[in-house]
Amino acid sequence: MGRPGSSDVFERASDEPVAVTTNARSFDLSEGIAVLERTPLAFHALLAELRESWTSVNEGPDTFSTFDNVGHLIHGERADWIPRARIILAEGTHRCFPPYDRFAQVRDSEGKTLVELLNEFSRLRAANVMTPRNWKLSGRQLALEGEHHDLGRVTLRQLLATWVAHDLGHLAQTARVMARRYRDAVGPWRAYLPILDR
């Protein structure tokens, strides 16, 4: 850490391995919904009205820009979380999820502005988080299974937990892509900013 009173408030990462503690817990629907409700607000606060120079950059072929991330989240609201949850809850003989197109946003977002996408994401998410809240899911229902074409059998609890983690992953990805725009501009402070090299 810098000298007292200096403006350097970053600590250099040590080369020694550090034990990482996580507060891993079982999934709690109400806690998950609290995050899911806030994701559109977080994206809107970070991205609305930014210049395209911030929102169009990506990390190379087959990677997402900030604009792409929001479109991808919209597609998930339509084709992933709630539709797959309904397949599981139907308890029918056919519980296999249809394949998910990770790049559908390229087609679906064409001709739209980022603000339009942010507003669309907010509308879809507001409706979708009400659905599991209204279901009043039991432990037995959360343990019901569906079939993912790559992962095999998955439970409703795992699907809903993944929805939350997926949101947080795309928030982190968005922050990383944006930060890397200034990877060279920060000069020697890059040593203190691991986000620039992840």
C-alpha positions in Angstrom: 0.0 0.0 0.0 1.2 3.5 -0.6 2.6 5.9 2.0 0.0 7.4 4.4 -1.5 10.4 2.7 -0.5 9.3 -0.8 -3.0 8.8 -3.5 -1.8 5.3 -4.3 -4.4 3.1 -2.6 -3.8 -0.1 -4.5 -1.9 -3.1 -3.2 0.4 -5.1 -5.4 -0.7 -8.7 -5.7 1.7 -11.1 -4.0 3.3 -13.9 -6.0 2.6 -16.3 -3.1 -0.5 -18.4 -3.3 -3.4 -17.1 -1.2 -6.1 -19.2 0.4 -9.4 -18.1 -1.0 -12.4 -18.5 1.2 -15.8 -18.6 -0.3 -19.1 -18.4 1.4 -20.6 -21.2 -0.6 -24.1 -21.9 0.4 -27.1 -23.8 -0.8 -29.4 -21.9 -3.2 -32.0 -19.6 -1.6 -34.7 -18.5 -4.1 -35.5 -15.2 -2.4 -31.8 -14.3 -2.2 -31.3 -15.2 -5.8 -34.3 -13.1 -6.9 -32.8 -10.1 -5.0 -29.8 -10.3 -7.4 -31.9 -11.0 -10.5 -34.0 -8.0 -9.9 -31.0 -5.7 -9.7 -29.1 -6.9 -12.7 -31.0 -4.7 -15.3 -30.5 -1.7 -13.0 -26.8 -2.4 -12.7 -26.4 -2.6 -16.5 -28.6 0.4 -17.1 -26.6 2.5 -14.5 -23.3 1.4 -16.0 -24.1 1.6 -19.8 -27.0 3.9 -20.6 -25.9 6.8 -22.8 -22.3 5.7 -23.0 -20.5 6.2 -26.3 -20.3 3.2 -28.7 -16.5 3.2 -28.2 -17.2 1.8 -24.7 -20.0 -0.6 -25.7 -18.8 -2.1 -29.0 -15.4 -3.4 -28.1 -14.9 -7.1 -27.4 -12.1 -9.5 -26.6 -11.7 -11.1 -30.0 -13.5 -13.6 -32.3 -16.6 -15.3 -30.7 -16.5 -13.0 -27.7 -19.2 -10.6 -26.5 -19.1 -6.8 -26.4 -21.1 -4.9 -23.8 -23.8 -4.5 -26.4 -23.7 -8.3 -27.1 -23.9 -9.1 -23.4 -27.2 -7.3 -23.0 -28.6 -8.9 -26.1 -27.5 -12.3 -24.8 -29.2 -11.7 -21.5 -32.4 -10.8 -23.3 -32.3 -14.0 -25.3 -31.8 -15.9 -22.0 -35.0 -14.3 -20.6 -36.9 -15.6 -23.6 -35.4 -19.0 -24.3 -33.5 -20.2 -21.3 -34.4 -19.8 -17.6 -38.2 -19.7 -17.3 -38.9 -21.9 -20.4 -36.5 -24.6 -19.0 -38.0 -24.3 -15.5 -41.4 -24.9 -17.0 -40.1 -28.0 -18.8 -38.9 -29.4 -15.5 -42.0 -28.5 -13.5 -44.3 -30.1 -16.1 -42.8 -33.5 -14.9 -43.5 -34.9 -18.4 -41.8 -37.8 -20.0 -39.9 -35.4 -22.3 -37.7 -33.2 -20.1 -34.9 -32.5 -22.6 -34.2 -28.8 -23.1 -34.1 -27.5 -26.6 -30.6 -26.4 -27.7 -29.7 -22.8 -26.7 -28.2 -20.4 -29.3 -25.4 -18.5 -27.4 -25.1 -16.1 -30.4 -28.8 -15.4 -31.1 -28.3 -11.8 -30.0 -26.3 -11.1 -33.2 -29.5 -11.6 -35.2 -32.0 -10.4 -32.5 -30.3 -7.1 -31.6 -29.7 -6.0 -35.2 -30.9 -2.4 -35.7 -31.6 -1.8 -32.0 -29.8 0.7 -29.8 -28.3 -0.2 -26.5 -30.9 1.8 -24.6 -33.6 -0.1 -26.4 -31.9 -3.4 -25.3 -31.5 -2.2 -21.7 -35.2 -1.3 -21.6 -36.3 -4.6 -23.2 -34.1 -6.5 -20.7 -35.7 -4.6 -17.8 -39.2 -5.4 -19.0 -38.5 -9.1 -19.6 -36.7 -9.6 -16.3 -39.4 -7.9 -14.2 -41.9 -10.3 -15.6 -39.6 -13.4 -15.3 -38.6 -12.9 -11.7 -42.3 -12.7 -10.7 -42.8 -16.2 -12.2 -40.7 -18.3 -9.7 -41.8 -16.0 -6.9 -45.4 -16.8 -7.7 -44.8 -20.5 -8.0 -43.9 -20.9 -4.3 -41.6 -23.7 -5.0 -41.2 -26.6 -2.6 -38.0 -28.5 -1.9 -39.4 -31.4 -3.9 -40.0 -29.2 -6.9 -36.6 -27.7 -6.7 -35.1 -31.2 -6.8 -37.0 -32.1 -10.0 -34.8 -32.7 -13.0 -34.5 -31.8 -16.6 -32.0 -33.0 -19.3 -29.4 -30.7 -20.7 -27.9 -31.9 -24.0 -24.3 -31.4 -22.8 -24.5 -31.6 -19.0 -27.0 -34.4 -18.6 -29.5 -34.3 -15.7 -29.8 -31.0 -13.9 -32.2 -29.9 -11.1 -34.5 -26.9 -11.0 -32.5 -25.6 -8.1 -29.3 -25.8 -10.2 -31.0 -24.1 -13.1 -32.2 -21.2 -10.9 -28.8 -20.8 -9.2 -27.1 -20.8 -12.6 -29.4 -17.9 -13.7 -28.1 -15.8 -10.8 -24.4 -16.8 -11.4 -24.8 -16.2 -15.1 -26.0 -12.6 -14.5 -23.0 -12.0 -12.2 -20.6 -13.5 -14.8 -21.9 -11.2 -17.5 -21.6 -8.2 -15.2 -18.0 -9.2 -14.4 -17.3 -9.8 -18.1 -18.7 -6.4 -19.0 -16.6 -4.6 -16.4 -13.5 -6.6 -17.6 -14.0 -5.7 -21.3 -14.5 -2.1 -20.5 -11.5 -1.9 -18.2 -9.2 -3.5 -20.7 -9.8 -0.5 -23.0 -7.4 1.4 -20.7 -4.9 -1.4 -20.2 -2.1 0.6 -21.8 -3.4 4.0 -20.7 -2.9 3.2 -17.0 0.8 2.8 -17.4 2.6 1.2 -14.5 -0.6 1.0 -12.4 -1.4 -2.1 -14.6 0.6 -4.1 -12.0 -2.1 -3.3 -9.4 -5.1 -4.0 -11.7 -5.5 -7.7 -12.3 -8.8 -7.1 -14.2 -6.8 -5.8 -17.1 -5.0 -9.1 -17.8 -7.7 -11.6 -17.1 
